[in-house]
Amino acid sequence: MSEMVDLRMKSAPYPIERVEVEFDDGKTISCLLHLLPDRRKAPVVIYVPGMDQTKEVFPKAYHNIGIERGFHVLAMDGPGQGNSNIQKIRSVGDNYERAGAAVISYLKTRPEIDGDKIAIYGISMGSYWSLRLSSYDHRAAVVVSSVACFNPNNTIFTQSSPRFKQMFMYMAGYEDEERFDEEVAKDMTVRGHLEKIQCPTLLVTGEFDPLCPLEEAIEAFEDLKVPKEMWVFENQYHPLWGIGNLGGLDCHDYVFDWLQGFFAGTHQPNKKGKIAYIKESGDGPWSDNDWEPTVSRGQAYF
C-alpha cells in the first residue's frame, strides 16, 4: 500500500507529503498531509479515521473534497492504526488524545496552516476519538464527530459483532478479554468528557445506528456546553455513504460544506443548539428540519 501511495503522490494534482510526528520513546505518528496546490495559508482538517482504517483511505487524491473547498487535509494513523500499529503504539488510555495533540502542535509549525483554523473530523470510532481529543486539547477551532460510536464501552464491545472487539483488542495489544474489559474498554466513553470541550461541535448520526443508539447521541448533544448542532439521518444506520438523504452523496461532502460555511462565517451554531432530522427524500441539512427528540434522556429509541 505504501508503494502505491508513493506512486499516487507523484501523479496527484496537488502536493501530498508524508509526515512523521514525534511521539513516545522515539516513535512517530505517521500522517499524510494533502496541501492546496498553491500551498497558501489556509484552514486544515485533521481526519481521524475509523477503528481499523488507515491514513490512506481519505481523502481521495482524484476527488479531494477538502482541496475543492479550500482546505488542507491531514489524515493520521492514530494509536493502533496503520503504521502506529506496526510500531506497537497501542490504542489504550489517553494515547489517541496525546497523539492528536502532537499532530496539532506539528501543524502549528507549518507556514501553510492557519493555526487559528484547525478542524478535527472523526468518523465511526474516530467519532469517539475526535470528541475525546477535543476535550483534552483545546486548540482546534471546531470538531465534527460523525458516523457515531460515541461510547464504545457500550454497544460495539457488548452487543455488536465480536469481530469489532477482537480487532480492537489486537490494536490495543491485548489477548485476555477480561483484562481488556477492565483495563481498557470500561473507560472508553465520552461521558464526563463532553463538558470539557470548548469549541463548536457538530454531531452526525444515523437514526438507527446499532453502534450508537439515538438516545446516546441525544445525551451527548445535551452534555455539550458549546455552540452545537446534530444531524440525524432518517432510516440510516452506521455507514453514511451514498445515502438518499444527501442526494446519493456521502456525509463527508456535506460535513466539508458545513466546515466551509463555519470558517467563512456564514454558518455558526449556537449554544442552544439545533437537532436536524434529515429525511430520506428531504432537502438536506439546510432545509426546514428542526427536530425535537421523541424520547427523553436515557429512554430507548428503538
C-alpha positions in Angstrom: 0.0 0.0 0.0 2.8 2.4 0.8 4.3 1.8 -2.6 1.0 2.6 -4.3 0.6 5.7 -2.2 4.1 6.9 -3.2 3.0 6.5 -6.8 -0.2 8.3 -6.1 1.8 11.2 -4.6 3.8 11.6 -7.8 0.6 11.7 -10.0 -1.7 13.7 -7.8 -2.7 17.2 -9.0 -1.6 18.8 -5.7 1.2 18.1 -3.2 0.9 15.2 -0.8 3.6 14.8 1.9 4.4 12.1 4.3 4.7 13.5 7.8 6.2 11.8 10.9 5.2 13.5 14.1 7.4 12.7 17.1 5.7 10.6 19.8 6.7 8.4 22.8 10.1 6.7 23.0 11.4 7.9 19.6 8.3 6.6 17.8 6.2 8.7 15.4 2.6 9.2 14.4 2.5 8.7 10.6 0.4 11.1 8.6 -0.4 12.1 5.0 -0.7 15.9 4.5 -2.7 16.9 1.5 -1.9 20.5 0.6 -3.6 23.0 -1.6 -1.9 23.3 -5.0 -0.6 26.8 -4.3 0.3 25.9 -0.6 -1.4 29.1 0.5 -2.1 29.7 4.2 -5.5 28.1 4.8 -7.6 26.1 7.3 -6.7 22.5 7.8 -8.9 19.5 8.6 -7.4 16.7 10.7 -9.1 13.4 9.6 -9.4 10.9 12.4 -10.1 7.5 10.8 -12.5 4.8 11.9 -11.4 1.9 14.1 -9.1 -0.1 11.8 -9.0 2.4 8.9 -5.7 4.0 7.9 -4.5 7.4 6.8 -4.5 6.3 3.1 -8.3 5.9 3.0 -9.3 9.6 3.0 -9.3 12.0 1.2 -9.1 10.6 -2.3 -6.5 12.2 -4.5 -8.6 12.0 -7.6 -11.5 13.8 -5.9 -10.3 15.6 -2.8 -13.3 17.3 -1.4 -11.1 19.3 1.0 -9.0 20.8 -1.7 -12.1 21.7 -3.6 -13.3 23.7 -0.6 -10.1 25.4 0.2 -8.8 23.1 3.0 -5.5 21.4 3.6 -6.3 17.9 5.0 -4.1 15.8 7.3 -5.0 12.1 7.8 -3.4 10.4 10.7 -2.6 6.8 11.7 -3.5 7.2 15.4 -2.6 4.7 18.1 -3.5 1.1 17.0 -3.9 2.2 13.3 -1.7 1.5 10.3 1.9 2.4 10.9 1.2 3.1 14.6 0.2 -0.5 14.9 3.4 -1.6 13.3 5.3 0.5 15.8 3.2 -1.0 18.6 1.7 2.4 19.6 -1.3 0.9 21.3 -4.9 2.3 21.3 -5.1 2.4 25.1 -5.6 5.1 27.8 -5.1 8.7 26.5 -2.7 7.7 23.7 -5.1 8.9 21.0 -5.6 12.2 22.7 -1.9 12.7 23.1 -1.2 11.7 19.6 -3.8 14.1 18.2 -2.3 16.9 20.4 1.2 16.2 18.9 -0.3 16.4 15.4 -1.9 19.8 16.2 1.5 21.1 17.6 3.2 20.0 14.4 0.6 21.7 12.2 1.0 24.9 14.0 4.6 25.0 12.8 3.7 24.7 9.1 3.6 28.0 7.2 0.7 26.7 5.0 -1.6 26.2 8.0 -3.7 28.8 9.6 -3.2 27.8 13.2 -6.4 29.5 14.3 -8.5 27.5 11.8 -7.8 23.8 12.7 -10.8 21.5 12.4 -11.0 17.9 13.7 -13.2 15.4 11.8 -13.6 11.9 13.0 -15.8 9.1 11.7 -17.0 5.8 13.4 -14.5 5.0 16.2 -12.9 8.3 15.1 -16.2 10.0 16.3 -15.3 8.9 19.8 -11.6 9.8 19.5 -12.3 13.2 18.0 -14.5 14.1 20.9 -12.0 12.8 23.5 -9.2 14.7 21.7 -11.2 17.9 21.7 -11.9 17.5 25.4 -8.1 17.1 26.0 -6.6 19.7 23.7 -8.5 23.0 23.2 -6.5 24.4 20.2 -8.9 23.3 17.5 -11.5 25.8 16.3 -14.2 23.2 15.6 -14.8 19.5 15.8 -17.1 17.2 13.8 -17.9 13.8 15.2 -19.7 11.7 12.5 -20.9 8.1 11.9 -21.5 7.9 15.6 -19.8 5.5 18.0 -19.7 7.9 21.0 -19.5 5.2 23.8 -17.5 2.2 22.6 -17.8 0.6 26.0 -21.4 0.1 25.2 -22.8 -1.5 22.0 -19.7 -2.0 19.9 -18.0 -4.1 22.6 -21.0 -5.7 24.1 -23.8 -6.1 21.6 -22.3 -5.9 18.1 -20.3 -8.5 16.1 -17.5 -9.9 18.2 -15.2 -9.1 15.4 -15.2 -5.4 16.4 -13.9 -6.3 19.9 -11.4 -8.9 18.5 -10.0 -6.3 16.2 -9.7 -3.6 18.8 -8.1 -5.9 21.3 -5.4 -6.5 18.7 -5.0 -2.8 18.2 -4.7 -2.4 22.0 -2.2 -5.3 22.4 -4.5 -7.5 24.4 -5.3 -11.2 24.2 -7.1 -11.6 27.5 -10.7 -10.3 27.1 -11.3 -9.9 30.8 -8.2 -7.8 31.2 -9.2 -5.7 28.2 -12.6 -5.1 29.6 -11.3 -4.0 32.9 -8.2 -2.0 31.8 -9.3 -0.5 28.5 -13.0 -0.9 27.5 -14.7 0.3 30.6 -13.2 3.8 30.3 -14.0 4.2 26.6 -16.8 6.7 26.8 -17.4 10.3 26.1 -19.4 10.6 29.3 -17.7 13.0 31.7 -15.6 14.5 28.9 -18.0 16.4 26.7 -18.4 19.2 29.2 -14.7 19.9 28.7 -14.9 20.6 25.0 -14.6 24.3 24.3 -15.1 24.6 20.5 -18.3 24.5 18.4 -19.3 20.9 17.7 -21.3 19.1 15.0 -22.5 15.5 15.7 -23.7 13.3 12.9 -25.6 10.0 13.2 -28.0 7.6 11.6 -31.4 7.3 13.1 -31.0 3.6 13.7 -27.2 3.3 14.2 -26.6 0.0 16.0 -23.2 1.3 17.3 -24.8 4.4 18.8 -28.4 4.2 19.9 -30.1 7.5 19.3 -30.7 8.1 23.0 -26.9 8.1 23.5 -26.4 10.6 20.7 -29.1 12.8 22.3 -27.4 12.5 25.6 -24.1 13.5 24.1 -25.7 16.5 22.4 -27.2 17.7 25.7 -23.9 17.3 27.5 -22.1 19.7 25.2 -21.8 23.2 26.7 -20.7 24.9 23.5 -22.3 26.1 20.3 -23.6 22.8 18.7 -25.6 21.1 16.0 -26.6 17.5 15.4 -27.7 15.8 12.2 -30.0 12.7 12.5 -30.4 10.9 9.2 -33.8 9.3 8.8 -33.8 5.5 8.4 -30.0 5.3 8.2 -27.7 3.1 10.3 -23.9 3.2 10.6 -22.4 3.8 7.1 -23.5 7.2 5.8 -22.1 6.8 2.3 -24.2 7.3 -0.9 -27.4 7.9 1.0 -30.7 9.3 -0.4 -30.9 11.8 2.4 -28.0 13.6 0.8 -28.9 13.1 -2.9 -26.7 10.0 -3.1 -23.6 11.6 -1.7 -21.6 10.8 1.4 -21.8 12.6 4.7 -18.1 13.7 4.0 -19.3 16.1 1.3 -21.9 17.9 3.5 -19.6 17.9 6.5 -17.0 19.8 4.5 -19.7 22.1 3.2 -20.6 22.8 6.8 -17.0 23.4 7.8 -16.5 25.7 4.8 -19.5 27.8 6.0 -18.3 27.8 9.5 -14.9 29.2 8.7 -16.4 31.7 6.2 -18.7 32.9 9.0 -21.9 32.1 7.1 -23.0 29.2 9.3 -22.4 29.3 13.0 -24.1 27.0 15.5 -25.3 28.5 18.9 -25.2 27.3 22.5 -28.9 26.4 22.5 -28.1 24.0 19.6 -30.1 22.5 16.8 -31.0 18.9 16.0 -31.8 18.5 12.3 -33.8 15.4 11.2 -32.8 14.9 7.6 -35.3 12.9 5.7 -34.6 10.3 3.0 -36.3 12.4 0.4 -35.7 15.8 2.0 -33.7 18.8 1.2 -30.5 18.0 3.1 -29.1 19.6 6.3 -30.0 23.2 5.4 -33.7 22.6 4.9 -36.5 23.3 7.4 -35.7 20.3 9.5 -35.6 21.3 13.2 -36.4 18.3 15.3 -37.4 17.7 18.9 -36.4 14.2 20.1 -39.4 12.0 20.8 -37.6 10.3 23.7 -36.2 11.7 26.9 -32.6 11.3 28.1 -31.8 7.6 28.6 -35.1 6.4 27.2 -34.6 3.7 24.4 -35.5 5.0 21.0 -35.5 1.5 19.4 
